[in-house]
Amino acid sequence: MDVLQWEFKIKITQKVILTQINQKKKSLSVFIVGLPPINTIV
């Protein structure tokens, strides 16, 4: 496999993972805001 292709694939994978993490953080914060009792326990 070409080295450039390999680096390109790694960059795409990192972007996808970062996007997924950001989306999970958003949904998680919305989830926590929607449930104040859990928020006060934590």
mmCIF entry with sequence, helices, sheets and N, C-alpha, C, O atoms, coordinates in Angstrom:
data_MODEL
# 
_entry.id   MODEL 
# 
_entity.id                         1 
_entity.type                       polymer 
_entity.pdbx_number_of_molecules   1 
# 
_entity_poly.entity_id                      1 
_entity_poly.type                           'polypeptide(L)' 
_entity_poly.nstd_linkage                   no 
_entity_poly.nstd_monomer                   no 
_entity_poly.pdbx_seq_one_letter_code       MDVLQWEFKIKITQKVILTQINQKKKSLSVFIVGLPPINTIV 
_entity_poly.pdbx_seq_one_letter_code_can   MDVLQWEFKIKITQKVILTQINQKKKSLSVFIVGLPPINTIV 
_entity_poly.pdbx_strand_id                 A 
# 
loop_
_entity_poly_seq.entity_id 
_entity_poly_seq.num 
_entity_poly_seq.mon_id 
_entity_poly_seq.hetero 
1 1  MET n 
1 2  ASP n 
1 3  VAL n 
1 4  LEU n 
1 5  GLN n 
1 6  TRP n 
1 7  GLU n 
1 8  PHE n 
1 9  LYS n 
1 10 ILE n 
1 11 LYS n 
1 12 ILE n 
1 13 THR n 
1 14 GLN n 
1 15 LYS n 
1 16 VAL n 
1 17 ILE n 
1 18 LEU n 
1 19 THR n 
1 20 GLN n 
1 21 ILE n 
1 22 ASN n 
1 23 GLN n 
1 24 LYS n 
1 25 LYS n 
1 26 LYS n 
1 27 SER n 
1 28 LEU n 
1 29 SER n 
1 30 VAL n 
1 31 PHE n 
1 32 ILE n 
1 33 VAL n 
1 34 GLY n 
1 35 LEU n 
1 36 PRO n 
1 37 PRO n 
1 38 ILE n 
1 39 ASN n 
1 40 THR n 
1 41 ILE n 
1 42 VAL n 
# 
_struct_asym.id          A 
_struct_asym.entity_id   1 
# 
loop_
_struct_conf.conf_type_id 
_struct_conf.id 
_struct_conf.pdbx_PDB_helix_id 
_struct_conf.beg_label_comp_id 
_struct_conf.beg_label_asym_id 
_struct_conf.beg_label_seq_id 
_struct_conf.pdbx_beg_PDB_ins_code 
_struct_conf.end_label_comp_id 
_struct_conf.end_label_asym_id 
_struct_conf.end_label_seq_id 
_struct_conf.pdbx_end_PDB_ins_code 
_struct_conf.beg_auth_comp_id 
_struct_conf.beg_auth_asym_id 
_struct_conf.beg_auth_seq_id 
_struct_conf.end_auth_comp_id 
_struct_conf.end_auth_asym_id 
_struct_conf.end_auth_seq_id 
_struct_conf.pdbx_PDB_helix_class 
_struct_conf.details 
_struct_conf.pdbx_PDB_helix_length 
HELX_P HELX_P1 AA1 VAL A 3  ? GLY A 34 ? VAL A 3  GLY A 34 1 ? 32 
HELX_P HELX_P2 AA2 PRO A 36 ? ILE A 41 ? PRO A 36 ILE A 41 1 ? 6  
# 
_struct_conf_type.id          HELX_P 
_struct_conf_type.criteria    ? 
_struct_conf_type.reference   ? 
# 
loop_
_atom_site.group_PDB 
_atom_site.id 
_atom_site.type_symbol 
_atom_site.label_atom_id 
_atom_site.label_alt_id 
_atom_site.label_comp_id 
_atom_site.label_asym_id 
_atom_site.label_entity_id 
_atom_site.label_seq_id 
_atom_site.pdbx_PDB_ins_code 
_atom_site.Cartn_x 
_atom_site.Cartn_y 
_atom_site.Cartn_z 
_atom_site.occupancy 
_atom_site.B_iso_or_equiv 
_atom_site.pdbx_formal_charge 
_atom_site.auth_seq_id 
_atom_site.auth_comp_id 
_atom_site.auth_asym_id 
_atom_site.auth_atom_id 
_atom_site.pdbx_PDB_model_num 
ATOM 1   N N  . MET A 1 1  ? 0.849   -1.206 0.000  1.00 0.00 ? 1  MET A N  1 
ATOM 2   C CA . MET A 1 1  ? 0.000   0.000  0.000  1.00 0.00 ? 1  MET A CA 1 
ATOM 3   C C  . MET A 1 1  ? 0.880   1.250  0.000  1.00 0.00 ? 1  MET A C  1 
ATOM 4   O O  . MET A 1 1  ? 1.926   1.287  0.647  1.00 0.00 ? 1  MET A O  1 
ATOM 5   N N  . ASP A 1 2  ? 0.447   2.247  -0.720 1.00 0.00 ? 2  ASP A N  1 
ATOM 6   C CA . ASP A 1 2  ? 1.186   3.502  -0.792 1.00 0.00 ? 2  ASP A CA 1 
ATOM 7   C C  . ASP A 1 2  ? 1.132   4.218  0.561  1.00 0.00 ? 2  ASP A C  1 
ATOM 8   O O  . ASP A 1 2  ? 0.103   4.217  1.236  1.00 0.00 ? 2  ASP A O  1 
ATOM 9   N N  . VAL A 1 3  ? 2.241   4.819  0.938  1.00 0.00 ? 3  VAL A N  1 
ATOM 10  C CA . VAL A 1 3  ? 2.308   5.499  2.244  1.00 0.00 ? 3  VAL A CA 1 
ATOM 11  C C  . VAL A 1 3  ? 1.313   6.660  2.303  1.00 0.00 ? 3  VAL A C  1 
ATOM 12  O O  . VAL A 1 3  ? 0.657   6.867  3.324  1.00 0.00 ? 3  VAL A O  1 
ATOM 13  N N  . LEU A 1 4  ? 1.202   7.417  1.206  1.00 0.00 ? 4  LEU A N  1 
ATOM 14  C CA . LEU A 1 4  ? 0.270   8.548  1.182  1.00 0.00 ? 4  LEU A CA 1 
ATOM 15  C C  . LEU A 1 4  ? -1.157  8.073  1.374  1.00 0.00 ? 4  LEU A C  1 
ATOM 16  O O  . LEU A 1 4  ? -1.925  8.694  2.108  1.00 0.00 ? 4  LEU A O  1 
ATOM 17  N N  . GLN A 1 5  ? -1.520  6.977  0.720  1.00 0.00 ? 5  GLN A N  1 
ATOM 18  C CA . GLN A 1 5  ? -2.870  6.425  0.872  1.00 0.00 ? 5  GLN A CA 1 
ATOM 19  C C  . GLN A 1 5  ? -3.110  6.058  2.329  1.00 0.00 ? 5  GLN A C  1 
ATOM 20  O O  . GLN A 1 5  ? -4.177  6.327  2.881  1.00 0.00 ? 5  GLN A O  1 
ATOM 21  N N  . TRP A 1 6  ? -2.105  5.440  2.948  1.00 0.00 ? 6  TRP A N  1 
ATOM 22  C CA . TRP A 1 6  ? -2.214  5.003  4.342  1.00 0.00 ? 6  TRP A CA 1 
ATOM 23  C C  . TRP A 1 6  ? -2.454  6.204  5.260  1.00 0.00 ? 6  TRP A C  1 
ATOM 24  O O  . TRP A 1 6  ? -3.355  6.179  6.099  1.00 0.00 ? 6  TRP A O  1 
ATOM 25  N N  . GLU A 1 7  ? -1.646  7.253  5.096  1.00 0.00 ? 7  GLU A N  1 
ATOM 26  C CA . GLU A 1 7  ? -1.807  8.464  5.922  1.00 0.00 ? 7  GLU A CA 1 
ATOM 27  C C  . GLU A 1 7  ? -3.179  9.085  5.704  1.00 0.00 ? 7  GLU A C  1 
ATOM 28  O O  . GLU A 1 7  ? -3.810  9.555  6.650  1.00 0.00 ? 7  GLU A O  1 
ATOM 29  N N  . PHE A 1 8  ? -3.642  9.086  4.452  1.00 0.00 ? 8  PHE A N  1 
ATOM 30  C CA . PHE A 1 8  ? -4.955  9.649  4.126  1.00 0.00 ? 8  PHE A CA 1 
ATOM 31  C C  . PHE A 1 8  ? -6.053  8.884  4.853  1.00 0.00 ? 8  PHE A C  1 
ATOM 32  O O  . PHE A 1 8  ? -6.974  9.482  5.410  1.00 0.00 ? 8  PHE A O  1 
ATOM 33  N N  . LYS A 1 9  ? -5.950  7.548  4.845  1.00 0.00 ? 9  LYS A N  1 
ATOM 34  C CA . LYS A 1 9  ? -6.950  6.721  5.523  1.00 0.00 ? 9  LYS A CA 1 
ATOM 35  C C  . LYS A 1 9  ? -6.943  6.989  7.020  1.00 0.00 ? 9  LYS A C  1 
ATOM 36  O O  . LYS A 1 9  ? -8.003  7.058  7.643  1.00 0.00 ? 9  LYS A O  1 
ATOM 37  N N  . ILE A 1 10 ? -5.758  7.140  7.603  1.00 0.00 ? 10 ILE A N  1 
ATOM 38  C CA . ILE A 1 10 ? -5.655  7.417  9.041  1.00 0.00 ? 10 ILE A CA 1 
ATOM 39  C C  . ILE A 1 10 ? -6.321  8.753  9.365  1.00 0.00 ? 10 ILE A C  1 
ATOM 40  O O  . ILE A 1 10 ? -7.057  8.871  10.345 1.00 0.00 ? 10 ILE A O  1 
ATOM 41  N N  . LYS A 1 11 ? -6.050  9.762  8.526  1.00 0.00 ? 11 LYS A N  1 
ATOM 42  C CA . LYS A 1 11 ? -6.648  11.088 8.774  1.00 0.00 ? 11 LYS A CA 1 
ATOM 43  C C  . LYS A 1 11 ? -8.170  11.012 8.716  1.00 0.00 ? 11 LYS A C  1 
ATOM 44  O O  . LYS A 1 11 ? -8.852  11.589 9.563  1.00 0.00 ? 11 LYS A O  1 
ATOM 45  N N  . ILE A 1 12 ? -8.701  10.308 7.728  1.00 0.00 ? 12 ILE A N  1 
ATOM 46  C CA . ILE A 1 12 ? -10.162 10.177 7.607  1.00 0.00 ? 12 ILE A CA 1 
ATOM 47  C C  . ILE A 1 12 ? -10.721 9.475  8.832  1.00 0.00 ? 12 ILE A C  1 
ATOM 48  O O  . ILE A 1 12 ? -11.738 9.892  9.387  1.00 0.00 ? 12 ILE A O  1 
ATOM 49  N N  . THR A 1 13 ? -10.050 8.400  9.254  1.00 0.00 ? 13 THR A N  1 
ATOM 50  C CA . THR A 1 13 ? -10.514 7.648  10.424 1.00 0.00 ? 13 THR A CA 1 
ATOM 51  C C  . THR A 1 13 ? -10.530 8.548  11.652 1.00 0.00 ? 13 THR A C  1 
ATOM 52  O O  . THR A 1 13 ? -11.492 8.527  12.419 1.00 0.00 ? 13 THR A O  1 
ATOM 53  N N  . GLN A 1 14 ? -9.481  9.336  11.847 1.00 0.00 ? 14 GLN A N  1 
ATOM 54  C CA . GLN A 1 14 ? -9.423  10.245 12.999 1.00 0.00 ? 14 GLN A CA 1 
ATOM 55  C C  . GLN A 1 14 ? -10.566 11.255 12.952 1.00 0.00 ? 14 GLN A C  1 
ATOM 56  O O  . GLN A 1 14 ? -11.186 11.549 13.974 1.00 0.00 ? 14 GLN A O  1 
ATOM 57  N N  . LYS A 1 15 ? -10.842 11.784 11.757 1.00 0.00 ? 15 LYS A N  1 
ATOM 58  C CA . LYS A 1 15 ? -11.937 12.762 11.620 1.00 0.00 ? 15 LYS A CA 1 
ATOM 59  C C  . LYS A 1 15 ? -13.264 12.125 11.984 1.00 0.00 ? 15 LYS A C  1 
ATOM 60  O O  . LYS A 1 15 ? -14.071 12.712 12.704 1.00 0.00 ? 15 LYS A O  1 
ATOM 61  N N  . VAL A 1 16 ? -13.484 10.905 11.475 1.00 0.00 ? 16 VAL A N  1 
ATOM 62  C CA . VAL A 1 16 ? -14.751 10.210 11.750 1.00 0.00 ? 16 VAL A CA 1 
ATOM 63  C C  . VAL A 1 16 ? -14.898 9.979  13.249 1.00 0.00 ? 16 VAL A C  1 
ATOM 64  O O  . VAL A 1 16 ? -15.963 10.219 13.818 1.00 0.00 ? 16 VAL A O  1 
ATOM 65  N N  . ILE A 1 17 ? -13.822 9.511  13.891 1.00 0.00 ? 17 ILE A N  1 
ATOM 66  C CA . ILE A 1 17 ? -13.865 9.230  15.336 1.00 0.00 ? 17 ILE A CA 1 
ATOM 67  C C  . ILE A 1 17 ? -14.144 10.522 16.108 1.00 0.00 ? 17 ILE A C  1 
ATOM 68  O O  . ILE A 1 17 ? -14.967 10.533 17.024 1.00 0.00 ? 17 ILE A O  1 
ATOM 69  N N  . LEU A 1 18 ? -13.464 11.602 15.741 1.00 0.00 ? 18 LEU A N  1 
ATOM 70  C CA . LEU A 1 18 ? -13.676 12.885 16.425 1.00 0.00 ? 18 LEU A CA 1 
ATOM 71  C C  . LEU A 1 18 ? -15.118 13.350 16.273 1.00 0.00 ? 18 LEU A C  1 
ATOM 72  O O  . LEU A 1 18 ? -15.727 13.833 17.227 1.00 0.00 ? 18 LEU A O  1 
ATOM 73  N N  . THR A 1 19 ? -15.662 13.200 15.059 1.00 0.00 ? 19 THR A N  1 
ATOM 74  C CA . THR A 1 19 ? -17.054 13.610 14.823 1.00 0.00 ? 19 THR A CA 1 
ATOM 75  C C  . THR A 1 19 ? -17.994 12.804 15.697 1.00 0.00 ? 19 THR A C  1 
ATOM 76  O O  . THR A 1 19 ? -18.914 13.357 16.299 1.00 0.00 ? 19 THR A O  1 
ATOM 77  N N  . GLN A 1 20 ? -17.765 11.491 15.771 1.00 0.00 ? 20 GLN A N  1 
ATOM 78  C CA . GLN A 1 20 ? -18.624 10.628 16.579 1.00 0.00 ? 20 GLN A CA 1 
ATOM 79  C C  . GLN A 1 20 ? -18.543 11.025 18.050 1.00 0.00 ? 20 GLN A C  1 
ATOM 80  O O  . GLN A 1 20 ? -19.562 11.071 18.739 1.00 0.00 ? 20 GLN A O  1 
ATOM 81  N N  . ILE A 1 21 ? -17.328 11.313 18.535 1.00 0.00 ? 21 ILE A N  1 
ATOM 82  C CA . ILE A 1 21 ? -17.146 11.703 19.944 1.00 0.00 ? 21 ILE A CA 1 
ATOM 83  C C  . ILE A 1 21 ? -17.896 13.009 20.213 1.00 0.00 ? 21 ILE A C  1 
ATOM 84  O O  . ILE A 1 21 ? -18.578 13.134 21.230 1.00 0.00 ? 21 ILE A O  1 
ATOM 85  N N  . ASN A 1 22 ? -17.771 13.980 19.306 1.00 0.00 ? 22 ASN A N  1 
ATOM 86  C CA . ASN A 1 22 ? -18.468 15.262 19.483 1.00 0.00 ? 22 ASN A CA 1 
ATOM 87  C C  . ASN A 1 22 ? -19.971 15.070 19.521 1.00 0.00 ? 22 ASN A C  1 
ATOM 88  O O  . ASN A 1 22 ? -20.655 15.682 20.342 1.00 0.00 ? 22 ASN A O  1 
ATOM 89  N N  . GLN A 1 23 ? -20.499 14.218 18.633 1.00 0.00 ? 23 GLN A N  1 
ATOM 90  C CA . GLN A 1 23 ? -21.942 13.977 18.616 1.00 0.00 ? 23 GLN A CA 1 
ATOM 91  C C  . GLN A 1 23 ? -22.377 13.319 19.919 1.00 0.00 ? 23 GLN A C  1 
ATOM 92  O O  . GLN A 1 23 ? -23.432 13.655 20.455 1.00 0.00 ? 23 GLN A O  1 
ATOM 93  N N  . LYS A 1 24 ? -21.578 12.383 20.438 1.00 0.00 ? 24 LYS A N  1 
ATOM 94  C CA . LYS A 1 24 ? -21.922 11.713 21.692 1.00 0.00 ? 24 LYS A CA 1 
ATOM 95  C C  . LYS A 1 24 ? -21.897 12.707 22.847 1.00 0.00 ? 24 LYS A C  1 
ATOM 96  O O  . LYS A 1 24 ? -22.761 12.665 23.723 1.00 0.00 ? 24 LYS A O  1 
ATOM 97  N N  . LYS A 1 25 ? -20.913 13.598 22.852 1.00 0.00 ? 25 LYS A N  1 
ATOM 98  C CA . LYS A 1 25 ? -20.843 14.618 23.911 1.00 0.00 ? 25 LYS A CA 1 
ATOM 99  C C  . LYS A 1 25 ? -22.091 15.494 23.893 1.00 0.00 ? 25 LYS A C  1 
ATOM 100 O O  . LYS A 1 25 ? -22.653 15.801 24.944 1.00 0.00 ? 25 LYS A O  1 
ATOM 101 N N  . LYS A 1 26 ? -22.525 15.898 22.690 1.00 0.00 ? 26 LYS A N  1 
ATOM 102 C CA . LYS A 1 26 ? -23.714 16.747 22.571 1.00 0.00 ? 26 LYS A CA 1 
ATOM 103 C C  . LYS A 1 26 ? -24.938 16.022 23.107 1.00 0.00 ? 26 LYS A C  1 
ATOM 104 O O  . LYS A 1 26 ? -25.690 16.571 23.913 1.00 0.00 ? 26 LYS A O  1 
ATOM 105 N N  . SER A 1 27 ? -25.140 14.776 22.655 1.00 0.00 ? 27 SER A N  1 
ATOM 106 C CA . SER A 1 27 ? -26.322 14.031 23.095 1.00 0.00 ? 27 SER A CA 1 
ATOM 107 C C  . SER A 1 27 ? -26.236 13.748 24.589 1.00 0.00 ? 27 SER A C  1 
ATOM 108 O O  . SER A 1 27 ? -27.260 13.714 25.272 1.00 0.00 ? 27 SER A O  1 
ATOM 109 N N  . LEU A 1 28 ? -25.019 13.542 25.106 1.00 0.00 ? 28 LEU A N  1 
ATOM 110 C CA . LEU A 1 28 ? -24.843 13.267 26.530 1.00 0.00 ? 28 LEU A CA 1 
ATOM 111 C C  . LEU A 1 28 ? -25.196 14.498 27.355 1.00 0.00 ? 28 LEU A C  1 
ATOM 112 O O  . LEU A 1 28 ? -25.885 14.385 28.369 1.00 0.00 ? 28 LEU A O  1 
ATOM 113 N N  . SER A 1 29 ? -24.728 15.681 26.930 1.00 0.00 ? 29 SER A N  1 
ATOM 114 C CA . SER A 1 29 ? -25.035 16.910 27.672 1.00 0.00 ? 29 SER A CA 1 
ATOM 115 C C  . SER A 1 29 ? -26.529 17.194 27.628 1.00 0.00 ? 29 SER A C  1 
ATOM 116 O O  . SER A 1 29 ? -27.100 17.649 28.620 1.00 0.00 ? 29 SER A O  1 
ATOM 117 N N  . VAL A 1 30 ? -27.167 16.935 26.500 1.00 0.00 ? 30 VAL A N  1 
ATOM 118 C CA . VAL A 1 30 ? -28.624 17.113 26.401 1.00 0.00 ? 30 VAL A CA 1 
ATOM 119 C C  . VAL A 1 30 ? -29.318 16.143 27.347 1.00 0.00 ? 30 VAL A C  1 
ATOM 120 O O  . VAL A 1 30 ? -30.288 16.500 28.015 1.00 0.00 ? 30 VAL A O  1 
ATOM 121 N N  . PHE A 1 31 ? -28.814 14.916 27.399 1.00 0.00 ? 31 PHE A N  1 
ATOM 122 C CA . PHE A 1 31 ? -29.371 13.882 28.270 1.00 0.00 ? 31 PHE A CA 1 
ATOM 123 C C  . PHE A 1 31 ? -29.269 14.313 29.735 1.00 0.00 ? 31 PHE A C  1 
ATOM 124 O O  . PHE A 1 31 ? -30.224 14.172 30.499 1.00 0.00 ? 31 PHE A O  1 
ATOM 125 N N  . ILE A 1 32 ? -28.100 14.841 30.121 1.00 0.00 ? 32 ILE A N  1 
ATOM 126 C CA . ILE A 1 32 ? -27.880 15.261 31.509 1.00 0.00 ? 32 ILE A CA 1 
ATOM 127 C C  . ILE A 1 32 ? -28.775 16.466 31.837 1.00 0.00 ? 32 ILE A C  1 
ATOM 128 O O  . ILE A 1 32 ? -29.355 16.529 32.921 1.00 0.00 ? 32 ILE A O  1 
ATOM 129 N N  . VAL A 1 33 ? -28.884 17.410 30.914 1.00 0.00 ? 33 VAL A N  1 
ATOM 130 C CA . VAL A 1 33 ? -29.733 18.589 31.130 1.00 0.00 ? 33 VAL A CA 1 
ATOM 131 C C  . VAL A 1 33 ? -31.185 18.150 31.302 1.00 0.00 ? 33 VAL A C  1 
ATOM 132 O O  . VAL A 1 33 ? -31.929 18.742 32.084 1.00 0.00 ? 33 VAL A O  1 
ATOM 133 N N  . GLY A 1 34 ? -31.586 17.111 30.570 1.00 0.00 ? 34 GLY A N  1 
ATOM 134 C CA . GLY A 1 34 ? -32.961 16.632 30.653 1.00 0.00 ? 34 GLY A CA 1 
ATOM 135 C C  . GLY A 1 34 ? -33.245 15.898 31.956 1.00 0.00 ? 34 GLY A C  1 
ATOM 136 O O  . GLY A 1 34 ? -34.405 15.678 32.306 1.00 0.00 ? 34 GLY A O  1 
ATOM 137 N N  . LEU A 1 35 ? -32.182 15.513 32.683 1.00 0.00 ? 35 LEU A N  1 
ATOM 138 C CA . LEU A 1 35 ? -32.382 14.766 33.930 1.00 0.00 ? 35 LEU A CA 1 
ATOM 139 C C  . LEU A 1 35 ? -31.626 15.429 35.077 1.00 0.00 ? 35 LEU A C  1 
ATOM 140 O O  . LEU A 1 35 ? -30.532 14.986 35.427 1.00 0.00 ? 35 LEU A O  1 
ATOM 141 N N  . PRO A 1 36 ? -32.185 16.479 35.668 1.00 0.00 ? 36 PRO A N  1 
ATOM 142 C CA . PRO A 1 36 ? -31.519 17.204 36.757 1.00 0.00 ? 36 PRO A CA 1 
ATOM 143 C C  . PRO A 1 36 ? -31.204 16.352 37.993 1.00 0.00 ? 36 PRO A C  1 
ATOM 144 O O  . PRO A 1 36 ? -30.172 16.592 38.620 1.00 0.00 ? 36 PRO A O  1 
ATOM 145 N N  . PRO A 1 37 ? -32.036 15.367 38.380 1.00 0.00 ? 37 PRO A N  1 
ATOM 146 C CA . PRO A 1 37 ? -31.706 14.594 39.582 1.00 0.00 ? 37 PRO A CA 1 
ATOM 147 C C  . PRO A 1 37 ? -30.357 13.888 39.484 1.00 0.00 ? 37 PRO A C  1 
ATOM 148 O O  . PRO A 1 37 ? -29.595 13.865 40.450 1.00 0.00 ? 37 PRO A O  1 
ATOM 149 N N  . ILE A 1 38 ? -30.059 13.308 38.311 1.00 0.00 ? 38 ILE A N  1 
ATOM 150 C CA . ILE A 1 38 ? -28.762 12.642 38.124 1.00 0.00 ? 38 ILE A CA 1 
ATOM 151 C C  . ILE A 1 38 ? -27.652 13.683 38.221 1.00 0.00 ? 38 ILE A C  1 
ATOM 152 O O  . ILE A 1 38 ? -26.585 13.416 38.773 1.00 0.00 ? 38 ILE A O  1 
ATOM 153 N N  . ASN A 1 39 ? -27.911 14.862 37.684 1.00 0.00 ? 39 ASN A N  1 
ATOM 154 C CA . ASN A 1 39 ? -26.919 15.932 37.699 1.00 0.00 ? 39 ASN A CA 1 
ATOM 155 C C  . ASN A 1 39 ? -26.551 16.301 39.143 1.00 0.00 ? 39 ASN A C  1 
ATOM 156 O O  . ASN A 1 39 ? -25.378 16.519 39.447 1.00 0.00 ? 39 ASN A O  1 
ATOM 157 N N  . THR A 1 40 ? -27.542 16.370 40.026 1.00 0.00 ? 40 THR A N  1 
ATOM 158 C CA . THR A 1 40 ? -27.275 16.762 41.411 1.00 0.00 ? 40 THR A CA 1 
ATOM 159 C C  . THR A 1 40 ? -26.549 15.644 42.161 1.00 0.00 ? 40 THR A C  1 
ATOM 160 O O  . THR A 1 40 ? -25.743 15.918 43.050 1.00 0.00 ? 40 THR A O  1 
ATOM 161 N N  . ILE A 1 41 ? -26.829 14.389 41.810 1.00 0.00 ? 41 ILE A N  1 
ATOM 162 C CA . ILE A 1 41 ? -26.121 13.268 42.445 1.00 0.00 ? 41 ILE A CA 1 
ATOM 163 C C  . ILE A 1 41 ? -24.646 13.293 42.061 1.00 0.00 ? 41 ILE A C  1 
ATOM 164 O O  . ILE A 1 41 ? -23.768 13.076 42.895 1.00 0.00 ? 41 ILE A O  1 
ATOM 165 N N  . VAL A 1 42 ? -24.387 13.566 40.755 1.00 0.00 ? 42 VAL A N  1 
ATOM 166 C CA . VAL A 1 42 ? -22.997 13.638 40.281 1.00 0.00 ? 42 VAL A CA 1 
ATOM 167 C C  . VAL A 1 42 ? -22.435 15.006 40.619 1.00 0.00 ? 42 VAL A C  1 
ATOM 168 O O  . VAL A 1 42 ? -21.277 15.291 40.313 1.00 0.00 ? 42 VAL A O  1 
# 
